[in-house]
Amino acid sequence: MSRVLPDGEFLRFVKSRVRDARRSAARAVNRRISAYGFFLLCLGCASLKPEAFHGFQNSVSVARKGLETEMARNVAWTREADVQYLANRKDAPLSAYMVKEARGYEWSMDALPPHGDARQTLKTLEELNAAFGAYAALLADAAKGQIKDEADFDGRAASLNDSLRDLKEALAELKTSDKAPIAGVSAFAAGSLRLFVENRRAKDLEKAVRENQPLVQGYAAQCRSLILLVRSDLKAAYADQVEALHDKWDDKRSPGRITLTRSLFNLNEEYASAMEILQALDAAYTMLPGAHGDLAEGVAHSRKPRAALSALARSAEHVARLTQDLEKSR
């Protein structure tokens, strides 16, 4: 037998059922909103493939190691040419290359030997590569979602632009000759990439890549200029070393023609291999801007083939293989 509720209790019962119904409806709406929001988030990042950005970073790193190896070879060969020059010319101004004491830890020379300029160029190149490597790493980390804190992003972006500003001054001071004009480098555009870090919208990542295309173009042009410089320096250093071998060969008092012949063959093999590596490096840096552009195309059109990225990866692997083979043969 059912119980009749008093008016007050009945009213409370009705209100309670209404509240429960409203809460249930709200939960259902929230579930639909959450599901829709998740769908939109997935839709916005559906074309994002972080492995492409990681591959770009890896190719940049491999090319960087190859170029720095050849720059170091340039320093070594130019230094050996300086040694041959001083050793074989009786009137060589040896005293001009002696270190003069100065106050504290400072020192000076009347004249820096040519390999001093090559060493400074190598140092500047290492700084340039470090700065661009930081850009490639920042791009890859953002694409992989590994930057969670906007403050961390801001710090890395500011550090990158500081490095690029310092590099403009360092590059302007390099003594490079007309054979290899120094190219410029651009600033890093951080705005769109920061928005991507905050919101994970694919369109922001695409925009960030496109906005930084001038930076990549400037970096690639700079590296190609330095490759031309290294090629010219190695040619000159090779000629100097061959001339020194000829002088010793023609000197009837010089014993050890077997040693001289072996030195010439070794020199020829290293020179030929170095030229092959420089050619491969030039090809890699020629491809670099197109590969960077592929990153943006890949975000905008996920099914579009990334031919330039693939070509850069193959070229970088070729450089690495040639460099390793040459180092093993030494």
C-alpha positions in Angstrom: 0.0 0.0 0.0 1.5 3.3 -1.2 2.2 6.1 1.3 0.9 9.6 0.6 3.7 12.2 1.1 2.9 15.5 2.9 2.9 18.5 0.7 6.4 19.8 1.9 8.1 16.4 1.6 6.5 15.9 -1.9 7.8 19.2 -3.1 11.3 18.4 -1.9 11.1 15.0 -3.6 10.1 16.6 -6.9 13.0 19.2 -6.7 15.4 16.4 -6.0 14.4 14.4 -9.0 14.6 17.6 -11.2 18.1 18.3 -9.9 19.2 14.7 -10.7 17.7 14.9 -14.2 19.6 18.2 -14.8 22.8 16.8 -13.5 22.5 13.7 -15.7 21.7 15.9 -18.8 24.7 18.2 -18.0 27.0 15.2 -17.7 25.8 13.9 -21.1 26.4 17.3 -22.7 29.9 17.5 -21.1 30.7 14.1 -22.5 29.6 15.1 -25.9 31.6 18.4 -25.7 34.7 16.6 -24.5 34.4 14.0 -27.2 33.9 16.8 -29.8 36.9 18.7 -28.4 39.1 15.7 -28.6 37.9 15.1 -32.1 38.9 18.7 -33.1 42.2 18.3 -31.4 42.9 15.1 -33.3 41.7 16.8 -36.5 44.1 19.7 -35.9 47.1 17.4 -35.4 46.0 14.5 -37.7 48.7 15.5 -40.3 51.5 16.0 -37.8 54.2 13.4 -38.0 57.0 14.1 -35.5 59.3 11.6 -37.0 59.8 13.8 -40.1 61.1 16.6 -37.8 63.3 14.2 -36.0 64.7 13.0 -39.3 65.4 16.5 -40.4 67.3 17.2 -37.1 69.3 14.0 -37.6 70.3 14.9 -41.2 71.4 18.4 -40.0 73.5 16.8 -37.3 75.2 14.4 -39.7 76.0 17.1 -42.3 77.3 19.3 -39.5 79.8 16.7 -38.4 81.0 16.1 -42.0 81.5 19.8 -42.6 83.3 20.4 -39.3 85.6 17.4 -40.1 86.5 19.0 -43.4 87.1 22.4 -41.8 89.4 20.7 -39.3 91.3 19.1 -42.2 91.6 22.5 -43.8 93.2 23.8 -40.6 95.6 20.9 -40.5 96.6 21.2 -44.1 96.9 25.0 -44.0 99.1 24.6 -40.9 101.3 22.1 -42.6 101.6 24.5 -45.6 102.8 27.2 -43.1 105.4 24.7 -41.7 106.7 24.0 -45.2 106.9 27.7 -46.0 108.9 28.5 -42.9 111.1 25.4 -43.2 112.1 25.8 -46.9 112.7 29.6 -47.1 115.8 30.9 -45.6 114.4 34.5 -45.4 111.1 33.5 -43.8 110.2 35.9 -41.0 110.1 33.4 -38.2 110.3 36.1 -35.5 107.0 37.6 -36.8 105.2 34.4 -35.7 106.6 34.3 -32.2 104.3 35.0 -29.3 104.9 38.3 -27.5 104.1 38.5 -23.8 101.4 40.9 -22.7 99.7 41.9 -19.5 98.0 39.0 -17.6 96.9 36.2 -19.8 97.0 38.2 -23.0 99.4 37.7 -25.8 100.0 38.9 -29.3 101.9 38.2 -32.6 103.2 40.6 -35.2 101.5 38.5 -37.8 99.1 35.5 -37.6 100.0 32.6 -39.9 97.4 31.7 -42.5 96.2 28.7 -40.6 95.2 31.1 -37.8 92.5 32.5 -40.0 91.4 28.9 -40.9 91.2 28.1 -37.2 89.0 31.2 -36.5 86.8 30.2 -39.4 86.3 26.7 -38.0 85.4 28.2 -34.6 82.8 30.4 -36.2 81.4 27.5 -38.2 81.1 25.4 -35.0 79.1 28.2 -33.4 76.9 28.6 -36.5 76.2 24.9 -36.6 75.4 24.9 -32.9 72.9 27.6 -33.4 71.2 26.0 -36.3 71.3 22.6 -34.5 69.5 24.3 -31.6 66.8 25.4 -34.1 66.4 21.9 -35.5 66.2 20.5 -32.0 63.6 23.0 -30.9 61.5 22.3 -33.9 61.7 18.5 -33.3 61.0 18.8 -29.6 58.0 21.0 -30.2 56.6 18.6 -32.9 57.0 15.6 -30.5 55.3 17.5 -27.7 58.3 17.5 -25.4 58.2 21.2 -24.6 55.5 21.5 -21.9 56.4 24.8 -20.4 56.1 28.1 -22.4 58.8 29.6 -20.2 61.2 26.8 -21.3 60.4 27.6 -24.9 60.9 31.3 -24.4 64.3 30.7 -22.9 65.5 28.5 -25.7 64.1 30.9 -28.3 65.8 33.9 -26.7 69.1 31.9 -26.4 68.9 31.0 -30.1 68.4 34.5 -31.3 71.2 35.8 -29.0 73.5 33.2 -30.7 72.4 34.3 -34.2 73.0 38.0 -33.4 76.5 37.2 -32.1 77.2 35.1 -35.3 76.4 38.1 -37.6 79.3 39.9 -36.0 81.6 36.9 -36.1 80.8 36.2 -39.7 81.5 39.8 -40.7 85.0 39.6 -39.2 86.0 36.5 -41.1 88.8 36.9 -43.7 87.4 34.8 -46.5 88.6 36.1 -49.8 86.4 36.8 -52.9 86.3 33.1 -53.7 83.8 32.4 -51.0 81.7 35.4 -50.1 80.1 35.1 -46.6 76.3 34.8 -46.7 73.9 36.2 -44.1 71.9 34.5 -41.4 68.4 35.5 -40.3 66.7 35.7 -37.0 64.5 33.0 -35.6 60.8 33.7 -35.8 59.4 32.3 -32.5 55.7 33.5 -32.5 53.9 30.8 -34.4 56.0 28.0 -32.9 55.1 29.3 -29.4 51.5 29.2 -30.3 51.9 25.6 -31.4 53.5 24.7 -28.1 50.5 26.3 -26.3 47.7 25.0 -28.4 49.1 22.1 -30.5 47.3 23.3 -33.6 48.9 21.9 -36.7 48.4 25.2 -38.7 50.6 27.0 -36.2 53.4 24.5 -36.7 53.1 24.8 -40.5 53.2 28.6 -40.2 56.3 28.4 -37.9 58.2 26.3 -40.4 57.3 28.6 -43.3 58.3 31.7 -41.3 61.7 30.3 -40.6 62.5 29.3 -44.2 64.7 32.4 -44.6 66.8 31.2 -41.6 67.3 27.9 -43.2 68.2 29.4 -46.6 70.7 31.7 -45.0 72.3 28.9 -43.0 72.6 26.7 -46.1 74.0 29.4 -48.2 76.6 30.2 -45.5 77.7 26.6 -45.3 78.0 26.3 -49.0 80.2 29.4 -49.0 82.4 27.8 -46.4 82.6 24.6 -48.5 83.9 26.7 -51.4 86.5 28.3 -49.1 87.6 24.9 -47.8 87.9 23.6 -51.3 90.1 26.5 -52.4 92.3 26.3 -49.3 92.8 22.5 -49.7 93.8 23.0 -53.3 96.4 25.6 -52.3 97.6 23.5 -49.4 97.9 20.4 -51.6 100.0 22.4 -54.2 102.3 23.6 -51.4 102.8 20.2 -50.0 103.5 18.6 -53.4 106.0 21.4 -54.2 107.8 20.6 -50.9 107.9 16.9 -51.8 109.3 17.8 -55.3 112.0 20.0 -53.7 113.1 17.1 -51.4 112.9 14.6 -54.3 115.1 16.8 -56.6 117.6 17.3 -53.8 120.2 14.6 -54.4 121.2 14.9 -50.7 117.7 14.0 -49.5 117.5 10.3 -48.6 114.2 8.3 -48.4 112.6 8.5 -51.8 110.4 5.6 -50.8 109.1 7.7 -47.9 108.5 10.6 -50.2 106.6 8.5 -52.7 104.5 7.0 -49.9 103.8 10.5 -48.6 102.7 11.6 -52.1 100.3 8.7 -52.6 98.8 9.2 -49.1 98.4 12.9 -49.9 96.7 12.2 -53.2 94.2 9.7 -51.6 93.3 12.1 -48.8 92.9 15.0 -51.2 90.7 13.0 -53.6 88.5 11.7 -50.8 88.2 15.2 -49.2 87.1 16.6 -52.6 84.5 13.9 -52.8 83.2 14.7 -49.3 83.0 18.4 -50.1 81.0 17.7 -53.2 78.6 15.5 -51.2 78.3 18.2 -48.5 77.6 20.9 -51.1 74.8 18.6 -52.4 73.4 18.1 -48.9 73.3 21.8 -48.1 71.7 22.6 -51.5 68.9 20.2 -50.5 68.5 21.5 -47.0 66.0 24.4 -47.7 63.8 22.2 -49.8 63.8 19.5 -47.1 62.8 22.1 -44.5 60.0 23.2 -46.8 58.9 19.6 -46.9 58.2 19.8 -43.2 55.6 22.5 -43.7 54.1 20.6 -46.7 53.9 17.4 -44.7 51.9 19.2 -41.9 49.5 20.8 -44.4 49.2 17.8 -46.7 49.9 14.6 -44.7 49.8 12.3 -47.7 52.1 14.4 -49.9 55.5 12.6 -50.6 58.4 14.2 -48.8 60.9 13.8 -51.6 63.3 16.5 -50.5 63.5 15.2 -46.9 64.2 11.7 -48.1 66.9 13.0 -50.5 68.5 15.0 -47.7 68.6 11.9 -45.5 70.3 9.9 -48.2 72.7 12.6 -48.9 73.6 13.0 -45.2 74.2 9.2 -44.9 76.5 9.4 -48.0 78.5 12.2 -46.3 78.8 10.2 -43.1 79.9 7.0 -44.9 82.6 8.9 -46.9 83.9 10.7 -43.8 84.1 7.5 -41.9 85.9 5.7 -44.7 88.4 8.5 -45.0 89.1 8.6 -41.3 89.6 4.8 -41.2 92.1 5.0 -44.0 94.3 7.6 -42.3 
